[in-house]
Amino acid sequence: MKWTLENYPLEMEELEPRTREKAIEIANRLKSEGNIKELSIVEEAIRQAKEWSLEMEG
C-alpha cells in the first residue's frame, strides 16, 4: 500500500507538513526499491526528510 498525505504512518504525525510530505515520498521510494527492511522504512524516511528540511533551510 502506498502512503499518502491522508494515509501515512503515525510516526510522521508530528512532522512539519512539508517535511511529512517529503518523508512520505521517501518512504514510498524506499518501499518500492526493497533495499531496506520493512520495519526500518519509516524511521529512515523520517531521518532523510529531516536532513532534507535542514538543507532547505540553510
Backbone as JSON Lines, residues from 0, in Angstrom:
{"i":0,"aa":"M","n":[0.83,-1.17,0.0],"ca":[0.0,0.0,0.0],"c":[0.89,1.26,0.0]}
{"i":1,"aa":"K","n":[0.56,2.17,-0.84],"ca":[1.32,3.41,-0.95],"c":[0.8,4.43,0.07]}
{"i":2,"aa":"W","n":[1.72,5.1,0.77],"ca":[1.33,6.12,1.73],"c":[1.0,7.42,1.01]}
{"i":3,"aa":"T","n":[0.07,8.18,1.58],"ca":[-0.37,9.45,1.01],"c":[-0.42,10.51,2.11]}
{"i":4,"aa":"L","n":[-0.75,11.74,1.73],"ca":[-0.91,12.8,2.72],"c":[-2.09,12.54,3.66]}
{"i":5,"aa":"E","n":[-3.03,11.74,3.23],"ca":[-4.19,11.41,4.05],"c":[-3.99,10.11,4.83]}
{"i":6,"aa":"N","n":[-3.08,9.28,4.38],"ca":[-2.85,7.97,4.99],"c":[-1.36,7.72,5.09]}
{"i":7,"aa":"Y","n":[-0.81,8.03,6.25],"ca":[0.63,7.89,6.46],"c":[0.88,7.31,7.85]}
{"i":8,"aa":"P","n":[2.09,6.82,8.1],"ca":[2.4,6.22,9.4],"c":[2.25,7.24,10.54]}
{"i":9,"aa":"L","n":[1.77,6.78,11.66],"ca":[1.56,7.61,12.84],"c":[2.85,8.32,13.27]}
{"i":10,"aa":"E","n":[3.98,7.69,13.06],"ca":[5.26,8.28,13.45],"c":[5.53,9.61,12.74]}
{"i":11,"aa":"M","n":[4.86,9.85,11.63],"ca":[5.07,11.07,10.84],"c":[4.12,12.2,11.26]}
{"i":12,"aa":"E","n":[3.23,11.93,12.19],"ca":[2.2,12.89,12.6],"c":[2.78,14.22,13.08]}
{"i":13,"aa":"E","n":[3.85,14.18,13.84],"ca":[4.39,15.39,14.46],"c":[5.33,16.19,13.54]}
{"i":14,"aa":"L","n":[5.6,15.68,12.36],"ca":[6.48,16.4,11.43],"c":[5.77,17.63,10.86]}
{"i":15,"aa":"E","n":[6.55,18.63,10.53],"ca":[6.0,19.78,9.83],"c":[5.41,19.27,8.51]}
{"i":16,"aa":"P","n":[4.34,19.88,8.01],"ca":[3.69,19.37,6.8],"c":[4.63,19.16,5.61]}
{"i":17,"aa":"R","n":[5.52,20.1,5.37],"ca":[6.45,19.98,4.24],"c":[7.39,18.8,4.44]}
{"i":18,"aa":"T","n":[7.88,18.64,5.67],"ca":[8.79,17.53,5.99],"c":[8.03,16.2,5.93]}
{"i":19,"aa":"R","n":[6.78,16.19,6.4],"ca":[5.97,14.97,6.33],"c":[5.76,14.54,4.89]}
{"i":20,"aa":"E","n":[5.47,15.5,4.03],"ca":[5.27,15.19,2.62],"c":[6.52,14.56,2.02]}
{"i":21,"aa":"K","n":[7.68,15.11,2.37],"ca":[8.95,14.56,1.88],"c":[9.19,13.16,2.47]}
{"i":22,"aa":"A","n":[8.87,12.97,3.74],"ca":[9.05,11.66,4.38],"c":[8.17,10.61,3.71]}
{"i":23,"aa":"I","n":[6.95,10.98,3.36],"ca":[6.06,10.06,2.67],"c":[6.64,9.69,1.31]}
{"i":24,"aa":"E","n":[7.13,10.69,0.6],"ca":[7.75,10.45,-0.71],"c":[8.93,9.49,-0.58]}
{"i":25,"aa":"I","n":[9.79,9.74,0.4],"ca":[10.97,8.9,0.62],"c":[10.56,7.49,1.02]}
{"i":26,"aa":"A","n":[9.59,7.38,1.93],"ca":[9.14,6.06,2.4],"c":[8.58,5.24,1.25]}
{"i":27,"aa":"N","n":[7.8,5.86,0.39],"ca":[7.26,5.14,-0.77],"c":[8.37,4.69,-1.71]}
{"i":28,"aa":"R","n":[9.38,5.54,-1.89],"ca":[10.5,5.17,-2.75],"c":[11.27,4.0,-2.14]}
{"i":29,"aa":"L","n":[11.58,4.1,-0.84],"ca":[12.33,3.03,-0.17],"c":[11.56,1.71,-0.23]}
{"i":30,"aa":"K","n":[10.25,1.79,-0.05],"ca":[9.41,0.59,-0.09],"c":[9.45,-0.05,-1.47]}
{"i":31,"aa":"S","n":[9.38,0.77,-2.52],"ca":[9.39,0.22,-3.88],"c":[10.75,-0.33,-4.27]}
{"i":32,"aa":"E","n":[11.82,0.26,-3.73],"ca":[13.17,-0.23,-4.04],"c":[13.43,-1.57,-3.36]}
{"i":33,"aa":"G","n":[12.85,-1.77,-2.19],"ca":[13.01,-3.04,-1.48],"c":[14.39,-3.31,-0.93]}
{"i":34,"aa":"N","n":[15.21,-2.27,-0.78],"ca":[16.58,-2.45,-0.3],"c":[16.72,-2.3,1.21]}
{"i":35,"aa":"I","n":[15.64,-2.01,1.89],"ca":[15.67,-1.78,3.33],"c":[14.55,-2.6,3.97]}
{"i":36,"aa":"K","n":[14.78,-3.08,5.19],"ca":[13.78,-3.87,5.88],"c":[12.52,-3.05,6.08]}
{"i":37,"aa":"E","n":[11.4,-3.68,5.91],"ca":[10.09,-3.02,6.02],"c":[9.95,-2.25,7.34]}
{"i":38,"aa":"L","n":[10.44,-2.82,8.43],"ca":[10.31,-2.17,9.74],"c":[11.16,-0.91,9.86]}
{"i":39,"aa":"S","n":[12.17,-0.76,9.03],"ca":[13.06,0.39,9.11],"c":[12.71,1.51,8.14]}
{"i":40,"aa":"I","n":[11.77,1.28,7.25],"ca":[11.45,2.25,6.21],"c":[10.99,3.58,6.79]}
{"i":41,"aa":"V","n":[10.06,3.57,7.71],"ca":[9.51,4.81,8.25],"c":[10.59,5.59,9.0]}
{"i":42,"aa":"E","n":[11.35,4.9,9.82],"ca":[12.42,5.56,10.57],"c":[13.44,6.2,9.63]}
{"i":43,"aa":"E","n":[13.85,5.49,8.62],"ca":[14.82,6.0,7.65],"c":[14.23,7.15,6.84]}
{"i":44,"aa":"A","n":[12.99,7.05,6.46],"ca":[12.34,8.12,5.69],"c":[12.26,9.4,6.52]}
{"i":45,"aa":"I","n":[11.92,9.28,7.79],"ca":[11.86,10.46,8.67],"c":[13.24,11.07,8.81]}
{"i":46,"aa":"R","n":[14.25,10.24,9.0],"ca":[15.62,10.75,9.14],"c":[16.04,11.53,7.9]}
{"i":47,"aa":"Q","n":[15.8,10.94,6.73],"ca":[16.19,11.6,5.48],"c":[15.38,12.88,5.24]}
{"i":48,"aa":"A","n":[14.11,12.86,5.58],"ca":[13.27,14.05,5.4],"c":[13.71,15.19,6.31]}
{"i":49,"aa":"K","n":[14.11,14.86,7.53],"ca":[14.6,15.89,8.45],"c":[15.9,16.49,7.93]}
{"i":50,"aa":"E","n":[16.79,15.65,7.4],"ca":[18.03,16.14,6.78],"c":[17.7,17.06,5.61]}
{"i":51,"aa":"W","n":[16.78,16.64,4.77],"ca":[16.35,17.43,3.61],"c":[15.83,18.79,4.07]}
{"i":52,"aa":"S","n":[15.01,18.78,5.11],"ca":[14.42,20.01,5.62],"c":[15.5,20.98,6.11]}
{"i":53,"aa":"L","n":[16.49,20.45,6.81],"ca":[17.59,21.29,7.28],"c":[18.37,21.88,6.13]}
{"i":54,"aa":"E","n":[18.6,21.09,5.1],"ca":[19.31,21.59,3.91],"c":[18.52,22.68,3.21]}
{"i":55,"aa":"M","n":[17.2,22.54,3.18],"ca":[16.35,23.54,2.53],"c":[16.36,24.86,3.3]}
{"i":56,"aa":"E","n":[16.5,24.77,4.62],"ca":[16.53,25.98,5.45],"c":[17.84,26.73,5.31]}
{"i":57,"aa":"G","n":[18.92,25.97,5.1],"ca":[20.26,26.57,5.06],"c":[20.55,27.16,3.77]}
